[in-house]
Amino acid sequence: MEIKKIRFPLIIYFSSRLAIFSLASVFIGILPTRTHPSFLQAFSQWDGRWYLEIIQNGYWYKGPLVQSPVAFFPLYPLLGKILTYFGLSPALALFLIANLACLGFFVVFWLLIKEEFSEKVANLALLYYALSPLSFIFSSLYTESLFLLLCCSCFYFLKKKKILPAVLIAGLASATRPVGLVLILPILFALWQQKRKLWLWIGPGLLSASGLILFNLYLYLKVGKLAPYLEVVHRAWRRTWAMPWESFRFFWESILIIPREHPFFPIAVFDLMMVLLFTILMVYSLKKLKISYQLFIWPVYFLSISQPWEPTFFLPSGSISRYMFQLFPLVALLAQIGEKNRLIHYLIVFFFTSLFGVFSLAFFHGVWIE
């Protein structure tokens, strides 16, 4: 592929990463602390520490009441571990993977949305991702950029009617995040569209879930328990199951309870706004998106919205905005709306850019942001 054909996503990638890296560099230069005195440590907050733990000490499990690395899926730290054999530190290895995956995600997402909608919509959708207040996550030691790269690549190959690479990529996605398993639905739908016999669905179905299957087999051999992450997430991290309307109530009540001066207050407000926005887009998508995308976004949406933190334990909406941005077809749909209505576009850009630096600097400072 010629570079000039993907010039826009490359420009967006390098300009947005330059902004993120500059913020981190300036912040560390002015306010170094014991917890993050270096550039890489600024990007190694929260979940990133668990991925570093996996690289350094492997997986371990001390029961459902103890937070442990079994809650974090293996592909990202496995790739990081491989790079350490070439002399890279664990933090640098994970940082490079996240940023290379971000580059890949920006390019593949742009190509996919360009074909599904138009180049203008693809440009705006990518701009929204790059300017979002959570854009720093794509360069941090998190799985967002890798997971989105795999999801977009899977749909890109499905669009090209190339089932095998789509299936293999789905298997990798299921080893990156548990919701990667949802990719099996659009894959089976593609097989149905091609009028494949039912028994021919078995192989692609198993391969699509292979990452999750192998991870569970590994954990069973390692700690003697299948899917221990389910108990750890819900008992040690205190995630609870709730109906969507209950989650909305938790999110709203947290805004009413949290003091205005508390760092979590703007995060809670942002979370509620993002959930409302993506919920509206979910409804709007019923008449705007193809069935294959519907089969992806609805399960991911409900799995995300139905697992708030227990209100007595932590911010109930914690991580929900990050999960909403997994719904990449909805970001494209938002861009389509912005392309038709410039006022909405300018409001989105203004809102996102006004929080871009604030959220990034707070994260680098060690404040929990998603």
NUFI-339259 format. One record per residue (C-alpha): residue in one letter; x, y, z; residue number from 1. Coordinates in steps of 0.25 Angstrom, whole numbers, plus 5000, padded with zeros to 4 digits. Example, Ala and Ser with C-alpha at 12.3 -4.5 7.8 and 13.67 -1.06 7.14 Angstrom:
2
+----+------+------+------+-----+
: aa :    x :    y :    z :   i :
+----+------+------+------+-----+
:  a : 5049 : 4982 : 5031 :   1 :
:  s : 5055 : 4996 : 5029 :   2 :
+----+------+------+------+-----+
//
This chain:
370
+----+------+------+------+-----+
: aa :    x :    y :    z :   i :
+----+------+------+------+-----+
:  m : 5000 : 5000 : 5000 :   1 :
:  e : 5005 : 5014 : 4996 :   2 :
:  i : 5008 : 5023 : 5008 :   3 :
:  k : 5001 : 5035 : 5001 :   4 :
:  k : 4988 : 5027 : 5001 :   5 :
:  i : 4988 : 5026 : 5016 :   6 :
:  r : 4994 : 5040 : 5018 :   7 :
:  f : 4982 : 5045 : 5026 :   8 :
:  p : 4982 : 5034 : 5037 :   9 :
:  l : 4998 : 5035 : 5038 :  10 :
:  i : 4997 : 5050 : 5040 :  11 :
:  i : 4986 : 5049 : 5051 :  12 :
:  y : 4994 : 5038 : 5058 :  13 :
:  f : 5007 : 5045 : 5058 :  14 :
:  s : 5001 : 5059 : 5062 :  15 :
:  s : 4992 : 5053 : 5073 :  16 :
:  r : 5003 : 5044 : 5079 :  17 :
:  l : 5013 : 5057 : 5078 :  18 :
:  a : 5003 : 5064 : 5086 :  19 :
:  i : 5001 : 5053 : 5096 :  20 :
:  f : 5016 : 5050 : 5098 :  21 :
:  s : 5019 : 5065 : 5099 :  22 :
:  l : 5009 : 5066 : 5110 :  23 :
:  a : 5015 : 5055 : 5117 :  24 :
:  s : 5029 : 5060 : 5116 :  25 :
:  v : 5026 : 5074 : 5120 :  26 :
:  f : 5018 : 5069 : 5132 :  27 :
:  i : 5030 : 5059 : 5137 :  28 :
:  g : 5040 : 5071 : 5135 :  29 :
:  i : 5032 : 5080 : 5144 :  30 :
:  l : 5025 : 5071 : 5154 :  31 :
:  p : 5033 : 5058 : 5155 :  32 :
:  t : 5029 : 5049 : 5167 :  33 :
:  r : 5033 : 5036 : 5173 :  34 :
:  t : 5022 : 5028 : 5167 :  35 :
:  h : 5025 : 5032 : 5152 :  36 :
:  p : 5038 : 5040 : 5151 :  37 :
:  s : 5040 : 5036 : 5137 :  38 :
:  f : 5033 : 5037 : 5123 :  39 :
:  l : 5030 : 5022 : 5122 :  40 :
:  q : 5025 : 5021 : 5136 :  41 :
:  a : 5015 : 5032 : 5133 :  42 :
:  f : 5008 : 5023 : 5123 :  43 :
:  s : 5009 : 5011 : 5133 :  44 :
:  q : 4998 : 5014 : 5142 :  45 :
:  w : 4987 : 5005 : 5147 :  46 :
:  d : 4984 : 4994 : 5138 :  47 :
:  g : 4998 : 4995 : 5132 :  48 :
:  r : 5004 : 4991 : 5145 :  49 :
:  w : 4997 : 4978 : 5144 :  50 :
:  y : 5002 : 4975 : 5130 :  51 :
:  l : 5016 : 4978 : 5135 :  52 :
:  e : 5013 : 4968 : 5147 :  53 :
:  i : 5010 : 4957 : 5137 :  54 :
:  i : 5022 : 4959 : 5129 :  55 :
:  q : 5031 : 4960 : 5141 :  56 :
:  n : 5024 : 4949 : 5150 :  57 :
:  g : 5014 : 4942 : 5141 :  58 :
:  y : 5000 : 4938 : 5145 :  59 :
:  w : 4997 : 4935 : 5160 :  60 :
:  y : 4984 : 4933 : 5167 :  61 :
:  k : 4981 : 4934 : 5182 :  62 :
:  g : 4966 : 4932 : 5183 :  63 :
:  p : 4954 : 4940 : 5178 :  64 :
:  l : 4955 : 4951 : 5188 :  65 :
:  v : 4970 : 4955 : 5185 :  66 :
:  q : 4972 : 4964 : 5173 :  67 :
:  s : 4982 : 4956 : 5163 :  68 :
:  p : 4987 : 4956 : 5149 :  69 :
:  v : 4977 : 4945 : 5145 :  70 :
:  a : 4967 : 4957 : 5142 :  71 :
:  f : 4976 : 4961 : 5130 :  72 :
:  f : 4976 : 4954 : 5117 :  73 :
:  p : 4989 : 4949 : 5111 :  74 :
:  l : 4992 : 4954 : 5097 :  75 :
:  y : 4997 : 4968 : 5101 :  76 :
:  p : 5007 : 4963 : 5112 :  77 :
:  l : 5011 : 4951 : 5103 :  78 :
:  l : 5015 : 4960 : 5092 :  79 :
:  g : 5022 : 4969 : 5102 :  80 :
:  k : 5029 : 4957 : 5108 :  81 :
:  i : 5034 : 4953 : 5094 :  82 :
:  l : 5040 : 4967 : 5092 :  83 :
:  t : 5048 : 4966 : 5105 :  84 :
:  y : 5056 : 4955 : 5099 :  85 :
:  f : 5062 : 4965 : 5090 :  86 :
:  g : 5067 : 4974 : 5101 :  87 :
:  l : 5055 : 4983 : 5103 :  88 :
:  s : 5050 : 4986 : 5117 :  89 :
:  p : 5036 : 4981 : 5120 :  90 :
:  a : 5030 : 4995 : 5121 :  91 :
:  l : 5037 : 4999 : 5108 :  92 :
:  a : 5032 : 4987 : 5101 :  93 :
:  l : 5018 : 4989 : 5105 :  94 :
:  f : 5019 : 5004 : 5101 :  95 :
:  l : 5024 : 5000 : 5087 :  96 :
:  i : 5013 : 4990 : 5085 :  97 :
:  a : 5002 : 4999 : 5089 :  98 :
:  n : 5007 : 5010 : 5080 :  99 :
:  l : 5009 : 5002 : 5068 : 100 :
:  a : 4996 : 4996 : 5070 : 101 :
:  c : 4990 : 5010 : 5071 : 102 :
:  l : 4996 : 5013 : 5058 : 103 :
:  g : 4991 : 5000 : 5052 : 104 :
:  f : 4977 : 5003 : 5058 : 105 :
:  f : 4976 : 5017 : 5052 : 106 :
:  v : 4980 : 5012 : 5038 : 107 :
:  v : 4971 : 5000 : 5038 : 108 :
:  f : 4959 : 5007 : 5044 : 109 :
:  w : 4961 : 5019 : 5034 : 110 :
:  l : 4961 : 5009 : 5022 : 111 :
:  l : 4949 : 5001 : 5028 : 112 :
:  i : 4940 : 5014 : 5030 : 113 :
:  k : 4945 : 5020 : 5017 : 114 :
:  e : 4939 : 5008 : 5010 : 115 :
:  e : 4927 : 5006 : 5018 : 116 :
:  f : 4923 : 5021 : 5018 : 117 :
:  s : 4932 : 5031 : 5011 : 118 :
:  e : 4946 : 5037 : 5013 : 119 :
:  k : 4940 : 5050 : 5020 : 120 :
:  v : 4933 : 5041 : 5030 : 121 :
:  a : 4946 : 5033 : 5032 : 122 :
:  n : 4954 : 5046 : 5034 : 123 :
:  l : 4944 : 5051 : 5044 : 124 :
:  a : 4943 : 5038 : 5052 : 125 :
:  l : 4958 : 5037 : 5053 : 126 :
:  l : 4959 : 5051 : 5057 : 127 :
:  y : 4949 : 5048 : 5069 : 128 :
:  y : 4957 : 5036 : 5073 : 129 :
:  a : 4970 : 5044 : 5073 : 130 :
:  l : 4964 : 5057 : 5080 : 131 :
:  s : 4956 : 5049 : 5090 : 132 :
:  p : 4959 : 5051 : 5105 : 133 :
:  l : 4963 : 5037 : 5106 : 134 :
:  s : 4973 : 5037 : 5094 : 135 :
:  f : 4984 : 5035 : 5104 : 136 :
:  i : 4979 : 5021 : 5106 : 137 :
:  f : 4984 : 5017 : 5092 : 138 :
:  s : 4998 : 5020 : 5096 : 139 :
:  s : 4998 : 5015 : 5110 : 140 :
:  l : 5000 : 5001 : 5115 : 141 :
:  y : 4986 : 4997 : 5113 : 142 :
:  t : 4980 : 4987 : 5102 : 143 :
:  e : 4970 : 4998 : 5096 : 144 :
:  s : 4979 : 5000 : 5083 : 145 :
:  l : 4982 : 4985 : 5081 : 146 :
:  f : 4968 : 4981 : 5083 : 147 :
:  l : 4962 : 4992 : 5074 : 148 :
:  l : 4973 : 4988 : 5063 : 149 :
:  l : 4968 : 4974 : 5064 : 150 :
:  c : 4953 : 4977 : 5063 : 151 :
:  c : 4955 : 4986 : 5052 : 152 :
:  s : 4964 : 4976 : 5044 : 153 :
:  c : 4954 : 4965 : 5046 : 154 :
:  f : 4943 : 4974 : 5040 : 155 :
:  y : 4952 : 4978 : 5029 : 156 :
:  f : 4954 : 4964 : 5025 : 157 :
:  l : 4940 : 4960 : 5026 : 158 :
:  k : 4936 : 4972 : 5017 : 159 :
:  k : 4946 : 4966 : 5007 : 160 :
:  k : 4940 : 4952 : 5009 : 161 :
:  k : 4953 : 4946 : 5014 : 162 :
:  i : 4948 : 4938 : 5025 : 163 :
:  l : 4961 : 4931 : 5030 : 164 :
:  p : 4969 : 4943 : 5033 : 165 :
:  a : 4956 : 4949 : 5040 : 166 :
:  v : 4955 : 4936 : 5048 : 167 :
:  l : 4969 : 4936 : 5052 : 168 :
:  i : 4969 : 4951 : 5056 : 169 :
:  a : 4956 : 4948 : 5065 : 170 :
:  g : 4964 : 4937 : 5072 : 171 :
:  l : 4975 : 4947 : 5076 : 172 :
:  a : 4964 : 4957 : 5080 : 173 :
:  s : 4958 : 4947 : 5089 : 174 :
:  a : 4972 : 4946 : 5096 : 175 :
:  t : 4972 : 4961 : 5097 : 176 :
:  r : 4959 : 4964 : 5104 : 177 :
:  p : 4948 : 4955 : 5108 : 178 :
:  v : 4938 : 4963 : 5099 : 179 :
:  g : 4947 : 4959 : 5087 : 180 :
:  l : 4938 : 4946 : 5088 : 181 :
:  v : 4927 : 4954 : 5082 : 182 :
:  l : 4934 : 4955 : 5068 : 183 :
:  i : 4929 : 4940 : 5066 : 184 :
:  l : 4915 : 4946 : 5064 : 185 :
:  p : 4918 : 4954 : 5051 : 186 :
:  i : 4927 : 4943 : 5046 : 187 :
:  l : 4916 : 4933 : 5047 : 188 :
:  f : 4907 : 4943 : 5041 : 189 :
:  a : 4917 : 4944 : 5029 : 190 :
:  l : 4917 : 4929 : 5028 : 191 :
:  w : 4902 : 4929 : 5028 : 192 :
:  q : 4902 : 4939 : 5017 : 193 :
:  q : 4911 : 4930 : 5009 : 194 :
:  k : 4901 : 4919 : 5010 : 195 :
:  r : 4912 : 4910 : 5017 : 196 :
:  k : 4906 : 4897 : 5023 : 197 :
:  l : 4904 : 4897 : 5038 : 198 :
:  w : 4915 : 4887 : 5041 : 199 :
:  l : 4925 : 4896 : 5034 : 200 :
:  w : 4923 : 4906 : 5044 : 201 :
:  i : 4929 : 4898 : 5055 : 202 :
:  g : 4944 : 4900 : 5051 : 203 :
:  p : 4943 : 4916 : 5049 : 204 :
:  g : 4935 : 4916 : 5062 : 205 :
:  l : 4945 : 4909 : 5070 : 206 :
:  l : 4956 : 4917 : 5064 : 207 :
:  s : 4949 : 4930 : 5067 : 208 :
:  a : 4949 : 4926 : 5082 : 209 :
:  s : 4962 : 4920 : 5082 : 210 :
:  g : 4969 : 4931 : 5090 : 211 :
:  l : 4959 : 4930 : 5101 : 212 :
:  i : 4959 : 4915 : 5101 : 213 :
:  l : 4974 : 4914 : 5101 : 214 :
:  f : 4975 : 4924 : 5112 : 215 :
:  n : 4965 : 4916 : 5121 : 216 :
:  l : 4972 : 4903 : 5118 : 217 :
:  y : 4985 : 4910 : 5123 : 218 :
:  l : 4979 : 4916 : 5135 : 219 :
:  y : 4973 : 4902 : 5139 : 220 :
:  l : 4987 : 4896 : 5138 : 221 :
:  k : 4993 : 4907 : 5145 : 222 :
:  v : 4984 : 4910 : 5157 : 223 :
:  g : 4974 : 4898 : 5156 : 224 :
:  k : 4962 : 4906 : 5153 : 225 :
:  l : 4954 : 4909 : 5140 : 226 :
:  a : 4951 : 4924 : 5137 : 227 :
:  p : 4956 : 4929 : 5151 : 228 :
:  y : 4955 : 4943 : 5145 : 229 :
:  l : 4940 : 4943 : 5146 : 230 :
:  e : 4941 : 4942 : 5162 : 231 :
:  v : 4953 : 4951 : 5163 : 232 :
:  v : 4946 : 4962 : 5155 : 233 :
:  h : 4933 : 4961 : 5163 : 234 :
:  r : 4938 : 4959 : 5177 : 235 :
:  a : 4952 : 4965 : 5178 : 236 :
:  w : 4950 : 4977 : 5168 : 237 :
:  r : 4935 : 4977 : 5173 : 238 :
:  r : 4929 : 4978 : 5159 : 239 :
:  t : 4914 : 4975 : 5160 : 240 :
:  w : 4903 : 4970 : 5150 : 241 :
:  a : 4892 : 4980 : 5148 : 242 :
:  m : 4881 : 4983 : 5138 : 243 :
:  p : 4884 : 4995 : 5129 : 244 :
:  w : 4874 : 5004 : 5136 : 245 :
:  e : 4880 : 5001 : 5149 : 246 :
:  s : 4894 : 5004 : 5144 : 247 :
:  f : 4889 : 5018 : 5139 : 248 :
:  r : 4883 : 5020 : 5153 : 249 :
:  f : 4896 : 5017 : 5160 : 250 :
:  f : 4904 : 5026 : 5150 : 251 :
:  w : 4894 : 5038 : 5153 : 252 :
:  e : 4894 : 5036 : 5168 : 253 :
:  s : 4909 : 5036 : 5168 : 254 :
:  i : 4909 : 5050 : 5162 : 255 :
:  l : 4899 : 5055 : 5173 : 256 :
:  i : 4908 : 5049 : 5184 : 257 :
:  i : 4922 : 5052 : 5180 : 258 :
:  p : 4927 : 5066 : 5185 : 259 :
:  r : 4929 : 5076 : 5173 : 260 :
:  e : 4943 : 5078 : 5177 : 261 :
:  h : 4946 : 5063 : 5177 : 262 :
:  p : 4955 : 5058 : 5165 : 263 :
:  f : 4945 : 5047 : 5162 : 264 :
:  f : 4933 : 5057 : 5160 : 265 :
:  p : 4937 : 5062 : 5145 : 266 :
:  i : 4940 : 5047 : 5142 : 267 :
:  a : 4926 : 5043 : 5147 : 268 :
:  v : 4920 : 5054 : 5139 : 269 :
:  f : 4928 : 5050 : 5126 : 270 :
:  d : 4924 : 5036 : 5128 : 271 :
:  l : 4909 : 5039 : 5129 : 272 :
:  m : 4910 : 5048 : 5116 : 273 :
:  m : 4917 : 5037 : 5109 : 274 :
:  v : 4908 : 5026 : 5113 : 275 :
:  l : 4896 : 5035 : 5109 : 276 :
:  l : 4903 : 5038 : 5095 : 277 :
:  f : 4906 : 5024 : 5092 : 278 :
:  t : 4892 : 5019 : 5096 : 279 :
:  i : 4886 : 5029 : 5087 : 280 :
:  l : 4895 : 5025 : 5076 : 281 :
:  m : 4892 : 5010 : 5079 : 282 :
:  v : 4877 : 5013 : 5076 : 283 :
:  y : 4880 : 5021 : 5064 : 284 :
:  s : 4889 : 5010 : 5059 : 285 :
:  l : 4877 : 5001 : 5057 : 286 :
:  k : 4874 : 5007 : 5044 : 287 :
:  k : 4888 : 5012 : 5040 : 288 :
:  l : 4897 : 5000 : 5042 : 289 :
:  k : 4899 : 4987 : 5036 : 290 :
:  i : 4894 : 4974 : 5043 : 291 :
:  s : 4909 : 4970 : 5044 : 292 :
:  y : 4912 : 4982 : 5052 : 293 :
:  q : 4899 : 4981 : 5060 : 294 :
:  l : 4903 : 4967 : 5064 : 295 :
:  f : 4916 : 4973 : 5070 : 296 :
:  i : 4912 : 4986 : 5077 : 297 :
:  w : 4899 : 4981 : 5084 : 298 :
:  p : 4906 : 4970 : 5092 : 299 :
:  v : 4918 : 4978 : 5095 : 300 :
:  y : 4909 : 4990 : 5099 : 301 :
:  f : 4901 : 4981 : 5109 : 302 :
:  l : 4913 : 4974 : 5115 : 303 :
:  s : 4919 : 4988 : 5117 : 304 :
:  i : 4907 : 4995 : 5123 : 305 :
:  s : 4903 : 4983 : 5132 : 306 :
:  q : 4916 : 4982 : 5140 : 307 :
:  p : 4917 : 4995 : 5149 : 308 :
:  w : 4926 : 4995 : 5161 : 309 :
:  e : 4918 : 4993 : 5174 : 310 :
:  p : 4914 : 5008 : 5178 : 311 :
:  t : 4920 : 5006 : 5192 : 312 :
:  f : 4933 : 5001 : 5187 : 313 :
:  f : 4937 : 5011 : 5176 : 314 :
:  l : 4932 : 5020 : 5165 : 315 :
:  p : 4921 : 5011 : 5159 : 316 :
:  s : 4923 : 5017 : 5145 : 317 :
:  g : 4938 : 5013 : 5145 : 318 :
:  s : 4944 : 5010 : 5132 : 319 :
:  i : 4930 : 5011 : 5125 : 320 :
:  s : 4935 : 5022 : 5115 : 321 :
:  r : 4947 : 5014 : 5111 : 322 :
:  y : 4937 : 5002 : 5108 : 323 :
:  m : 4928 : 5011 : 5100 : 324 :
:  f : 4939 : 5015 : 5091 : 325 :
:  q : 4941 : 5000 : 5088 : 326 :
:  l : 4929 : 5002 : 5080 : 327 :
:  f : 4936 : 5007 : 5068 : 328 :
:  p : 4924 : 5006 : 5058 : 329 :
:  l : 4917 : 5016 : 5067 : 330 :
:  v : 4929 : 5026 : 5066 : 331 :
:  a : 4927 : 5025 : 5051 : 332 :
:  l : 4912 : 5027 : 5052 : 333 :
:  l : 4915 : 5040 : 5061 : 334 :
:  a : 4925 : 5045 : 5050 : 335 :
:  q : 4914 : 5043 : 5039 : 336 :
:  i : 4905 : 5052 : 5048 : 337 :
:  g : 4916 : 5062 : 5050 : 338 :
:  e : 4919 : 5062 : 5035 : 339 :
:  k : 4904 : 5065 : 5032 : 340 :
:  n : 4903 : 5075 : 5043 : 341 :
:  r : 4915 : 5084 : 5045 : 342 :
:  l : 4909 : 5090 : 5058 : 343 :
:  i : 4909 : 5076 : 5064 : 344 :
:  h : 4923 : 5074 : 5059 : 345 :
:  y : 4929 : 5087 : 5065 : 346 :
:  l : 4922 : 5084 : 5078 : 347 :
:  i : 4929 : 5070 : 5079 : 348 :
:  v : 4942 : 5075 : 5075 : 349 :
:  f : 4941 : 5087 : 5085 : 350 :
:  f : 4936 : 5077 : 5096 : 351 :
:  f : 4947 : 5067 : 5093 : 352 :
:  t : 4959 : 5076 : 5092 : 353 :
:  s : 4955 : 5084 : 5105 : 354 :
:  l : 4957 : 5071 : 5113 : 355 :
:  f : 4968 : 5065 : 5104 : 356 :
:  g : 4980 : 5071 : 5112 : 357 :
:  v : 4973 : 5071 : 5126 : 358 :
:  f : 4970 : 5056 : 5126 : 359 :
:  s : 4984 : 5053 : 5120 : 360 :
:  l : 4991 : 5061 : 5131 : 361 :
:  a : 4982 : 5055 : 5142 : 362 :
:  f : 4986 : 5041 : 5137 : 363 :
:  f : 5000 : 5044 : 5137 : 364 :
:  h : 4999 : 5050 : 5151 : 365 :
:  g : 4994 : 5037 : 5156 : 366 :
:  v : 4979 : 5040 : 5157 : 367 :
:  w : 4970 : 5029 : 5153 : 368 :
:  i : 4964 : 5032 : 5139 : 369 :
:  e : 4956 : 5021 : 5133 : 370 :
+----+------+------+------+-----+
//
